């Protein structure tokens, strides 16, 4: 009997242990010197290490190059290779042996960049988009700033070494987040091989093979939708990867990795950590009131349903709950056509080694009826914009009535004071005239010599 009871107790404990959730006790241990894990939908940083340190990117630069080509070009367009585009690539750097005046399609150039990491193709894309490689570098920097990549500066389309060509893991994650949302991008940055047709100068097919070990099969990871490697002696190994699992898309960037395998192993650790140990919370959700007061020039004008701003799915480590999250918000005044912007700052209440404490700053928008025209009681009655309790409505009306009466009283006061000042001025002028007349009469009566009694 004791044996049966003991066996039953062990089974119960085993079942409870199996049912209990498994929490990560620490963040992933990575050997690359700069890493970041980002949610692609919201650009929320889940985990980072030295993510804002500037590093040389090498060929992950071609993520930006490919995105700009797709944003501004047509895949069927023809690129004509210039002498500079071909021969500015150093010997030993990746290329597909293009020649001066060779014609290739933008489609083939993108596969050359995404699969072979071809620097000559990247230069050809730059000249096709902007007219020159220098102008394209300027365009790259403009686009980086638009995406919030504030610590990035590009000087070429390929990623070849230059002291002024740098970025950060965080900035590259922002760029990758936009790139994978660009139509067609993933097609070029997710394949192992590609065959390029003959050209006007090359009668043979060209066969491209990707050196990325995620596509070669050395490292297998389910859900990868795009990935780009890089290496130069100065940058060491770099890798940017996007993967999707159960409707969640994450981006992992690793930079300044000493060994080739390190970048893949660190990337998998980061992605596993994000997919397995983060839960969703919704904004505004339970964090904000059901309705928000809309004001115009400091006056309450209406109430707006918080749900009308939609929902924002954010992620917190599974060891935290909504109670560990702090939210600040500000509803901006509506513009003249009724656009409303709700600014939200979300963060953990305490420092954490398990996730990035600053969850993010977000702006949610909705639209209400135009409020700029509501300047008097007739407009209020016509538009019916004043909402809330009877007391709130009455108070608002009283404010307007009081303001109007105050204005009228002030006007009457000014009129009365003006009239009084005019009267005083007139009296003073009459007195002054009488004195002058009296003096003139005296001069006439007693003028012209001595007077005796």
GIHU-V364393 format. One record per residue. N is the residue number from 0. RES is the residue in one small letter. OMEGA is omega in radians with two decimals (* if undefined). NEAR is the number of other C-alpha atoms within 8 Angstrom. Layout:
N_RES_OMEGA_NEAR + N_RES_OMEGA_NEAR
This chain:
0_x_3.11_4 + 1_x_3.13_5 + 2_x_3.14_6 + 3_x_3.12_7 + 4_x_3.14_8 + 5_x_3.14_8 + 6_x_3.12_8 + 7_x_3.13_8 + 8_x_3.14_8 + 9_x_3.13_8 + 10_x_3.14_8 + 11_x_3.13_8 + 12_x_3.13_8 + 13_x_3.13_8 + 14_x_3.12_8 + 15_x_3.14_8 + 16_x_3.12_7 + 17_x_-3.09_7 + 18_x_-3.08_6 + 19_x_3.12_6 + 20_x_-3.14_5 + 21_x_-3.13_4 + 22_x_3.04_7 + 23_x_-3.11_7 + 24_x_3.14_5 + 25_x_3.08_6 + 26_x_-3.13_10 + 27_x_3.11_7 + 28_x_-3.10_6 + 29_x_-3.11_8 + 30_x_3.05_7 + 31_x_-2.98_13 + 32_x_-3.13_11 + 33_x_-3.10_13 + 34_x_3.01_16 + 35_x_3.04_16 + 36_x_-3.02_16 + 37_x_3.00_13 + 38_x_-3.02_13 + 39_x_-3.09_10 + 40_x_-3.06_6 + 41_x_-3.04_7 + 42_x_3.05_9 + 43_x_3.06_11 + 44_x_3.10_13 + 45_x_-3.14_14 + 46_x_3.11_11 + 47_x_3.03_12 + 48_x_-3.11_8 + 49_x_-2.99_8 + 50_x_3.13_11 + 51_x_3.08_9 + 52_x_3.14_8 + 53_x_-3.14_10 + 54_x_3.01_11 + 55_x_-3.02_11 + 56_x_-2.98_16 + 57_x_-2.95_14 + 58_x_3.00_13 + 59_x_2.96_13 + 60_x_-3.06_11 + 61_x_2.98_14 + 62_x_3.09_11 + 63_x_-3.13_11 + 64_x_3.14_14 + 65_x_3.13_11 + 66_x_3.13_11 + 67_x_3.11_10 + 68_x_3.14_10 + 69_x_3.13_13 + 70_x_-2.96_7 + 71_x_-3.06_7 + 72_x_3.05_10 + 73_x_-3.03_7 + 74_x_-3.12_8 + 75_x_-3.14_7 + 76_x_-3.12_8 + 77_x_3.05_8 + 78_x_3.05_11 + 79_x_-3.04_11 + 80_x_3.09_13 + 81_x_3.09_10 + 82_x_-3.12_9 + 83_x_-3.12_6 + 84_x_-3.11_14 + 85_x_-2.93_14 + 86_x_2.99_8 + 87_x_3.11_6 + 88_x_-3.12_10 + 89_x_3.04_6 + 90_x_-3.13_4 + 91_x_3.08_4 + 92_x_-3.07_7 + 93_x_3.10_8 + 94_x_3.09_12 + 95_x_3.04_10 + 96_x_3.02_5 + 97_x_-3.10_10 + 98_x_3.13_10 + 99_x_-3.13_9 + 100_x_3.07_8 + 101_x_-3.09_11 + 102_x_3.08_11 + 103_x_3.11_10 + 104_x_3.05_11 + 105_x_3.11_14 + 106_x_3.14_8 + 107_x_3.14_9 + 108_x_3.13_13 + 109_x_3.06_12 + 110_x_3.10_12 + 111_x_3.10_13 + 112_x_-3.03_14 + 113_x_-3.08_13 + 114_x_-3.08_16 + 115_x_-3.07_14 + 116_x_-3.02_11 + 117_x_3.14_12 + 118_x_3.11_13 + 119_x_3.09_14 + 120_x_3.12_15 + 121_x_3.09_15 + 122_x_3.10_14 + 123_x_3.08_15 + 124_x_-3.13_13 + 125_x_3.14_15 + 126_x_3.11_12 + 127_x_-3.07_10 + 128_x_-2.95_10 + 129_x_3.14_10 + 130_x_3.08_9 + 131_x_3.13_9 + 132_x_3.14_13 + 133_x_3.13_8 + 134_x_3.13_9 + 135_x_3.09_15 + 136_x_3.07_13 + 137_x_3.10_10 + 138_x_3.10_9 + 139_x_-3.12_12 + 140_x_3.08_11 + 141_x_-3.13_8 + 142_x_3.12_8 + 143_x_3.12_12 + 144_x_3.12_9 + 145_x_-3.11_7 + 146_x_-3.13_9 + 147_x_3.10_8 + 148_x_-2.95_13 + 149_x_-3.11_7 + 150_x_-3.10_10 + 151_x_3.02_13 + 152_x_3.14_9 + 153_x_3.04_13 + 154_x_3.08_10 + 155_x_-3.06_12 + 156_x_-2.99_15 + 157_x_-3.05_13 + 158_x_3.07_12 + 159_x_-2.97_8 + 160_x_3.03_9 + 161_x_-3.10_6 + 162_x_-3.12_5 + 163_x_3.14_7 + 164_x_-3.03_14 + 165_x_3.09_13 + 166_x_3.07_14 + 167_x_3.09_14 + 168_x_3.13_17 + 169_x_-3.13_12 + 170_x_3.13_14 + 171_x_3.07_12 + 172_x_3.08_15 + 173_x_-3.13_12 + 174_x_3.12_13 + 175_x_3.13_13 + 176_x_3.10_12 + 177_x_-3.09_9 + 178_x_-3.09_11 + 179_x_3.05_11 + 180_x_-3.13_7 + 181_x_-3.06_10 + 182_x_3.07_7 + 183_x_-3.04_7 + 184_x_-3.06_13 + 185_x_3.14_10 + 186_x_-3.07_7 + 187_x_-3.05_11 + 188_x_-3.12_13 + 189_x_-3.08_12 + 190_x_-3.13_10 + 191_x_-3.07_11 + 192_x_-3.14_9 + 193_x_3.10_10 + 194_x_-3.12_8 + 195_x_-3.11_9 + 196_x_3.06_7 + 197_x_-3.12_10 + 198_x_3.12_9 + 199_x_-3.13_7 + 200_x_-3.09_8 + 201_x_-3.08_7 + 202_x_-3.14_7 + 203_x_3.00_6 + 204_x_3.00_9 + 205_x_-3.09_9 + 206_x_-3.11_8 + 207_x_3.06_11 + 208_x_-3.05_9 + 209_x_3.09_12 + 210_x_-3.13_9 + 211_x_-3.05_10 + 212_x_3.02_9 + 213_x_-3.13_10 + 214_x_3.10_13 + 215_x_3.10_10 + 216_x_3.13_7 + 217_x_3.06_7 + 218_x_-3.13_9 + 219_x_3.10_7 + 220_x_-3.10_7 + 221_x_3.00_5 + 222_x_-3.14_7 + 223_x_3.14_11 + 224_x_3.08_11 + 225_x_3.14_11 + 226_x_3.12_12 + 227_x_3.13_13 + 228_x_3.04_11 + 229_x_3.03_12 + 230_x_2.86_11 + 231_x_3.10_10 + 232_x_-3.12_5 + 233_x_-3.09_6 + 234_x_-2.91_13 + 235_x_-3.04_13 + 236_x_3.09_15 + 237_x_-3.13_17 + 238_x_3.03_14 + 239_x_-3.01_15 + 240_x_3.03_13 + 241_x_-3.14_14 + 242_x_-3.12_13 + 243_x_3.08_11 + 244_x_3.10_8 + 245_x_3.08_4 + 246_x_3.14_5 + 247_x_3.11_8 + 248_x_-3.13_11 + 249_x_3.10_13 + 250_x_3.07_16 + 251_x_3.08_15 + 252_x_3.06_16 + 253_x_-3.10_17 + 254_x_3.11_17 + 255_x_3.12_13 + 256_x_-3.04_14 + 257_x_-3.08_8 + 258_x_-3.11_8 + 259_x_-3.08_8 + 260_x_-3.11_6 + 261_x_-3.07_11 + 262_x_3.12_15 + 263_x_-3.12_12 + 264_x_3.10_8 + 265_x_3.12_13 + 266_x_3.14_12 + 267_x_3.08_9 + 268_x_-3.12_11 + 269_x_-3.12_11 + 270_x_3.09_13 + 271_x_-3.13_8 + 272_x_-3.13_11 + 273_x_-3.10_11 + 274_x_-2.98_9 + 275_x_-2.98_6 + 276_x_3.10_10 + 277_x_3.12_11 + 278_x_-3.07_8 + 279_x_2.90_8 + 280_x_-3.08_9 + 281_x_3.02_10 + 282_x_-0.08_10 + 283_x_3.06_11 + 284_x_-3.12_8 + 285_x_-3.02_7 + 286_x_-3.10_7 + 287_x_3.07_7 + 288_x_-3.14_7 + 289_x_3.10_7 + 290_x_3.13_8 + 291_x_-3.11_10 + 292_x_3.12_9 + 293_x_-3.12_12 + 294_x_3.06_11 + 295_x_-3.10_11 + 296_x_3.09_5 + 297_x_-3.12_5 + 298_x_3.11_7 + 299_x_-3.06_10 + 300_x_-3.06_12 + 301_x_2.99_11 + 302_x_-3.14_10 + 303_x_3.11_10 + 304_x_-3.11_9 + 305_x_-3.13_12 + 306_x_-3.13_9 + 307_x_3.10_7 + 308_x_-3.09_10 + 309_x_-3.13_8 + 310_x_3.13_9 + 311_x_-3.13_7 + 312_x_3.09_9 + 313_x_-3.02_11 + 314_x_3.02_11 + 315_x_3.11_12 + 316_x_-3.02_10 + 317_x_3.04_9 + 318_x_3.13_6 + 319_x_3.05_8 + 320_x_3.12_8 + 321_x_-3.14_6 + 322_x_3.14_6 + 323_x_-3.05_9 + 324_x_3.08_10 + 325_x_-3.10_9 + 326_x_2.96_9 + 327_x_-3.13_7 + 328_x_3.11_8 + 329_x_3.08_7 + 330_x_-3.13_10 + 331_x_3.08_8 + 332_x_3.14_10 + 333_x_3.03_14 + 334_x_-3.01_10 + 335_x_3.14_8 + 336_x_3.02_9 + 337_x_3.11_11 + 338_x_3.14_11 + 339_x_3.10_13 + 340_x_3.10_12 + 341_x_-3.14_12 + 342_x_-3.09_12 + 343_x_2.99_12 + 344_x_-3.06_11 + 345_x_-3.11_12 + 346_x_2.98_11 + 347_x_-3.14_12 + 348_x_-3.10_8 + 349_x_3.08_6 + 350_x_-3.09_6 + 351_x_3.01_8 + 352_x_-3.07_7 + 353_x_-3.14_9 + 354_x_3.10_11 + 355_x_-3.01_11 + 356_x_-3.14_10 + 357_x_-3.11_8 + 358_x_3.01_14 + 359_x_3.02_9 + 360_x_-3.04_8 + 361_x_3.10_7 + 362_x_3.11_8 + 363_x_-3.06_10 + 364_x_2.99_9 + 365_x_-3.09_9 + 366_x_3.06_7 + 367_x_3.11_8 + 368_x_3.11_6 + 369_x_-3.08_10 + 370_x_-3.05_13 + 371_x_-3.08_9 + 372_x_-3.07_6 + 373_x_-3.05_9 + 374_x_3.10_7 + 375_x_-3.03_7 + 376_x_3.13_9 + 377_x_3.10_6 + 378_x_3.13_10 + 379_x_3.14_12 + 380_x_-3.09_7 + 381_x_-3.06_6 + 382_x_3.14_7 + 383_x_-3.03_7 + 384_x_-3.09_8 + 385_x_-3.11_9 + 386_x_-3.13_10 + 387_x_-3.10_8 + 388_x_3.11_6 + 389_x_-3.14_6 + 390_x_3.11_6 + 391_x_3.12_9 + 392_x_-3.12_11 + 393_x_-3.14_8 + 394_x_3.13_8 + 395_x_3.14_10 + 396_x_3.13_9 + 397_x_3.11_8 + 398_x_-3.13_8 + 399_x_3.14_10 + 400_x_-3.14_8 + 401_x_3.12_8 + 402_x_3.13_8 + 403_x_3.14_8 + 404_x_3.11_8 + 405_x_3.10_8 + 406_x_3.12_8 + 407_x_3.14_8 + 408_x_3.12_8 + 409_x_3.12_8 + 410_x_3.11_8 + 411_x_3.12_8 + 412_x_3.13_8 + 413_x_3.12_8 + 414_x_-3.14_8 + 415_x_-3.13_8 + 416_x_3.12_8 + 417_x_3.12_8 + 418_x_-3.14_8 + 419_x_-3.14_8 + 420_x_3.10_8 + 421_x_3.13_8 + 422_x_3.12_8 + 423_x_3.13_8 + 424_x_3.13_8 + 425_x_3.12_8 + 426_x_-3.14_8 + 427_x_3.13_8 + 428_x_3.11_8 + 429_x_3.12_8 + 430_x_-3.13_8 + 431_x_3.12_8 + 432_x_3.13_8 + 433_x_3.13_8 + 434_x_3.13_8 + 435_x_3.13_8 + 436_x_3.12_8 + 437_x_3.14_8 + 438_x_3.11_8 + 439_x_3.13_8 + 440_x_3.14_8 + 441_x_-3.13_9 + 442_x_3.13_8 + 443_x_-3.08_7 + 444_x_-2.99_6 + 445_x_-3.11_8 + 446_x_2.97_7 + 447_x_3.07_4 + 448_x_-3.10_5 + 449_x_-3.13_4 + 450_x_-3.11_5 + 451_x_3.06_3 + 452_x_*_2
